[in-house]
Amino acid sequence: MTGQDTERKLREEIHILTKRQEWQMRVLLFLLFLWLSAVAFFSWSKVGVAHAESVSSDSILRVRGLIVQDQNGIDRVYIGAPLPAPMVLGKRFKRSIVGSGILILDAEGNERGGYITTGDGSAQLSLDSVGDELADFGTEADGKPGLSLRDGHGGQTEIGIEDGRVSSLRLKIGGDAEFLPNSCFL
């Protein structure tokens, strides 16, 4: 074997070793990629499982209040315990009844109705114009239901029911009020 043959053989060996090293490097990078992918996948799936558990159908969200806003950032629905004082034309007023429930607000944020329960056991469903209660349906703490309708110009009708019959009726037209006695409903 001559010096040239030895040199050629060494070059072939170096070439083979270089190719083998390149192939091993590709395999190593591929395995590293698989390992990182597996770590990422299992980390993500654990987060997904934790998220799925936190919003499962039997989850309960406990808050003192929830405000739903429209696309302009105006409060439109308020659910709370207790409810805030009513907002009318940008001003807060004292609420006549302290309670919890749901308020419905118009596009300007004015209170326009809602459903309220109070600590004494009464409940009220109301529909309002801006600044005036127009229709109220409720039950008193003792369970007696009542209905009140107002026209916003002084006219008002109130009716109460007790023991399966009308127990009170009040008609108000303008400033005059007329009460009909219970004997009218016997």
The 8 nearest C-alpha neighbors of each residue, nearest first, counted from 0:
[[1, 4, 2, 5, 3, 6, 8, 7],
 [0, 2, 4, 3, 5, 6, 7, 8],
 [1, 3, 5, 4, 6, 0, 7, 8],
 [4, 2, 6, 1, 5, 7, 0, 8],
 [3, 5, 7, 1, 6, 2, 8, 0],
 [4, 6, 8, 2, 3, 7, 9, 1],
 [5, 7, 3, 9, 8, 4, 10, 2],
 [8, 6, 4, 10, 5, 9, 3, 11],
 [7, 9, 5, 11, 6, 10, 4, 12],
 [8, 10, 12, 6, 11, 7, 5, 13],
 [11, 9, 13, 7, 12, 8, 14, 6],
 [12, 10, 14, 8, 9, 13, 15, 7],
 [11, 13, 9, 15, 10, 14, 16, 8],
 [14, 12, 10, 16, 11, 15, 17, 9],
 [13, 15, 11, 17, 12, 16, 10, 18],
 [14, 16, 12, 18, 17, 13, 11, 19],
 [17, 15, 19, 13, 14, 18, 20, 12],
 [16, 18, 20, 14, 19, 15, 13, 21],
 [19, 17, 21, 15, 20, 16, 22, 14],
 [18, 20, 16, 22, 17, 21, 15, 23],
 [19, 21, 23, 17, 22, 18, 16, 24],
 [22, 20, 24, 18, 19, 23, 17, 25],
 [21, 23, 19, 25, 24, 20, 18, 26],
 [24, 22, 26, 20, 25, 21, 27, 19],
 [23, 25, 27, 21, 22, 26, 20, 28],
 [26, 24, 28, 22, 27, 23, 29, 21],
 [27, 25, 29, 23, 24, 28, 30, 22],
 [26, 28, 24, 30, 25, 29, 23, 31],
 [29, 27, 31, 25, 30, 26, 32, 24],
 [28, 30, 32, 26, 31, 27, 25, 33],
 [31, 29, 33, 27, 32, 28, 34, 26],
 [30, 32, 28, 34, 29, 33, 27, 35],
 [31, 33, 29, 35, 30, 34, 36, 28],
 [34, 32, 30, 36, 31, 35, 37, 29],
 [33, 35, 31, 37, 36, 32, 30, 38],
 [36, 34, 38, 32, 37, 33, 39, 31],
 [37, 35, 33, 39, 34, 38, 40, 32],
 [36, 38, 40, 34, 35, 39, 41, 33],
 [39, 37, 35, 41, 36, 40, 42, 34],
 [38, 40, 36, 42, 37, 41, 43, 35],
 [41, 39, 37, 43, 42, 38, 36, 44],
 [40, 42, 44, 38, 43, 39, 45, 37],
 [41, 43, 39, 45, 40, 44, 38, 46],
 [44, 42, 46, 40, 41, 45, 39, 47],
 [43, 45, 47, 41, 46, 42, 48, 40],
 [46, 44, 48, 42, 47, 43, 41, 49],
 [47, 45, 49, 43, 44, 48, 50, 42],
 [48, 46, 44, 50, 45, 49, 51, 43],
 [47, 49, 51, 45, 50, 46, 44, 52],
 [48, 50, 46, 52, 47, 51, 45, 53],
 [51, 49, 47, 53, 52, 48, 46, 54],
 [50, 52, 48, 54, 53, 49, 55, 47],
 [51, 53, 49, 55, 50, 54, 48, 58],
 [52, 54, 50, 51, 55, 49, 58, 48],
 [55, 53, 51, 52, 58, 50, 56, 57],
 [54, 56, 52, 57, 58, 53, 51, 50],
 [55, 57, 58, 54, 59, 52, 53, 51],
 [56, 58, 55, 59, 54, 53, 52, 60],
 [59, 57, 55, 56, 54, 60, 53, 52],
 [58, 60, 61, 57, 56, 54, 55, 53],
 [59, 61, 62, 58, 54, 53, 57, 63],
 [62, 60, 59, 63, 64, 58, 65, 79],
 [61, 63, 64, 60, 65, 79, 80, 78],
 [64, 62, 80, 79, 61, 65, 81, 78],
 [65, 63, 79, 78, 62, 80, 66, 77],
 [64, 66, 78, 77, 79, 67, 63, 62],
 [67, 65, 77, 76, 68, 74, 78, 64],
 [66, 68, 76, 75, 74, 77, 65, 69],
 [69, 67, 74, 73, 72, 75, 66, 70],
 [68, 70, 71, 72, 73, 75, 74, 67],
 [69, 71, 72, 68, 73, 74, 67, 75],
 [72, 70, 69, 73, 68, 74, 106, 107],
 [71, 73, 68, 69, 70, 74, 75, 67],
 [74, 72, 68, 69, 71, 108, 75, 106],
 [73, 75, 68, 108, 67, 76, 66, 72],
 [76, 74, 104, 68, 67, 103, 105, 73],
 [77, 75, 103, 67, 102, 66, 104, 74],
 [76, 78, 66, 102, 101, 65, 79, 67],
 [79, 77, 101, 65, 64, 100, 102, 66],
 [78, 80, 64, 82, 81, 63, 99, 100],
 [81, 79, 99, 82, 63, 64, 100, 98],
 [80, 82, 99, 79, 98, 83, 97, 100],
 [81, 83, 79, 99, 80, 98, 100, 84],
 [84, 82, 85, 81, 79, 94, 86, 80],
 [83, 85, 94, 93, 92, 91, 86, 82],
 [86, 84, 92, 91, 110, 94, 83, 87],
 [85, 87, 91, 109, 90, 110, 89, 92],
 [88, 86, 109, 90, 89, 130, 110, 85],
 [89, 87, 90, 109, 86, 129, 107, 130],
 [88, 90, 87, 86, 91, 109, 108, 107],
 [91, 89, 87, 86, 88, 92, 85, 109],
 [92, 90, 86, 85, 84, 87, 93, 89],
 [93, 91, 85, 84, 94, 90, 86, 87],
 [92, 94, 84, 95, 91, 85, 96, 83],
 [93, 95, 84, 96, 85, 92, 97, 83],
 [94, 96, 93, 97, 84, 92, 98, 85],
 [97, 95, 94, 98, 117, 115, 93, 116],
 [98, 96, 117, 94, 95, 81, 82, 99],
 [99, 97, 117, 116, 81, 115, 82, 96],
 [98, 100, 80, 81, 82, 116, 115, 79],
 [99, 101, 115, 114, 79, 78, 116, 80],
 [100, 102, 78, 114, 113, 77, 115, 79],
 [103, 101, 113, 77, 76, 112, 78, 104],
 [102, 104, 76, 112, 113, 111, 110, 75],
 [103, 105, 110, 75, 109, 108, 111, 76],
 [104, 106, 108, 107, 109, 75, 111, 110],
 [105, 107, 108, 73, 104, 75, 109, 74],
 [108, 106, 105, 109, 73, 104, 88, 89],
 [107, 109, 104, 105, 106, 74, 73, 75],
 [110, 108, 87, 104, 86, 105, 107, 111],
 [109, 111, 104, 86, 112, 103, 85, 87],
 [112, 110, 127, 104, 103, 128, 126, 109],
 [113, 111, 126, 125, 127, 103, 110, 102],
 [112, 114, 102, 101, 125, 103, 124, 115],
 [113, 115, 124, 101, 100, 123, 125, 102],
 [116, 114, 100, 123, 99, 122, 98, 113],
 [115, 117, 122, 98, 99, 121, 100, 123],
 [118, 116, 98, 119, 121, 120, 97, 122],
 [117, 119, 120, 98, 116, 121, 97, 99],
 [118, 120, 117, 140, 121, 116, 139, 122],
 [121, 119, 140, 118, 117, 122, 116, 139],
 [120, 122, 140, 139, 138, 117, 119, 116],
 [121, 123, 116, 138, 137, 115, 117, 120],
 [124, 122, 137, 115, 114, 136, 125, 116],
 [123, 125, 114, 136, 135, 113, 137, 115],
 [126, 124, 135, 112, 113, 134, 123, 127],
 [127, 125, 112, 134, 111, 133, 132, 135],
 [128, 126, 132, 111, 133, 112, 131, 125],
 [127, 129, 131, 111, 130, 132, 133, 126],
 [128, 130, 131, 127, 109, 111, 87, 110],
 [129, 131, 87, 128, 132, 127, 110, 88],
 [132, 130, 128, 127, 129, 133, 151, 111],
 [131, 133, 127, 134, 128, 126, 125, 130],
 [134, 132, 149, 127, 148, 126, 131, 150],
 [135, 133, 148, 126, 125, 147, 132, 149],
 [136, 134, 125, 147, 124, 146, 137, 148],
 [137, 135, 146, 124, 123, 145, 125, 147],
 [136, 138, 123, 122, 145, 144, 124, 135],
 [137, 139, 144, 143, 122, 121, 142, 145],
 [138, 140, 121, 142, 143, 141, 144, 137],
 [139, 141, 121, 120, 142, 119, 138, 143],
 [140, 142, 139, 143, 120, 138, 121, 144],
 [141, 143, 139, 140, 138, 144, 121, 120],
 [144, 142, 139, 138, 141, 161, 160, 145],
 [145, 143, 138, 137, 160, 159, 142, 139],
 [144, 146, 159, 137, 158, 136, 138, 160],
 [145, 147, 136, 158, 157, 135, 137, 159],
 [146, 148, 157, 135, 156, 134, 136, 158],
 [147, 149, 134, 156, 133, 155, 157, 135],
 [150, 148, 155, 133, 154, 151, 134, 156],
 [149, 151, 154, 152, 133, 155, 153, 148],
 [150, 152, 149, 153, 133, 131, 154, 132],
 [153, 151, 150, 154, 173, 149, 172, 155],
 [154, 152, 173, 151, 172, 174, 155, 150],
 [155, 153, 172, 171, 173, 150, 149, 152],
 [154, 156, 149, 171, 148, 170, 153, 150],
 [157, 155, 170, 148, 169, 147, 171, 149],
 [158, 156, 147, 169, 168, 146, 148, 170],
 [157, 159, 168, 146, 167, 145, 169, 147],
 [160, 158, 145, 167, 166, 165, 144, 168],
 [161, 159, 165, 166, 164, 144, 143, 145],
 [160, 162, 166, 163, 164, 143, 165, 159],
 [163, 161, 164, 160, 166, 165, 143, 159],
 [162, 164, 161, 160, 165, 166, 143, 159],
 [165, 163, 160, 161, 162, 166, 184, 185],
 [164, 166, 160, 159, 167, 184, 161, 158],
 [167, 165, 160, 159, 161, 181, 164, 168],
 [168, 166, 159, 158, 165, 181, 169, 160],
 [167, 169, 158, 157, 179, 178, 159, 170],
 [168, 170, 178, 157, 156, 177, 179, 158],
 [171, 169, 156, 177, 155, 176, 178, 157],
 [170, 172, 176, 155, 154, 175, 177, 156],
 [173, 171, 154, 175, 174, 153, 155, 176],
 [172, 174, 153, 154, 175, 171, 152, 176],
 [173, 175, 172, 153, 176, 171, 154, 152],
 [176, 174, 171, 172, 173, 177, 170, 153],
 [177, 175, 171, 170, 174, 172, 178, 169],
 [176, 178, 170, 169, 171, 179, 175, 172],
 [179, 177, 169, 168, 180, 170, 176, 167],
 [178, 180, 168, 169, 177, 181, 183, 167],
 [181, 179, 182, 183, 178, 167, 168, 184],
 [180, 182, 183, 184, 166, 167, 179, 185],
 [183, 181, 184, 180, 185, 179, 166, 167],
 [184, 182, 181, 185, 180, 179, 165, 166],
 [183, 185, 182, 181, 165, 166, 164, 180],
 [184, 182, 183, 181, 164, 165, 166, 180]]
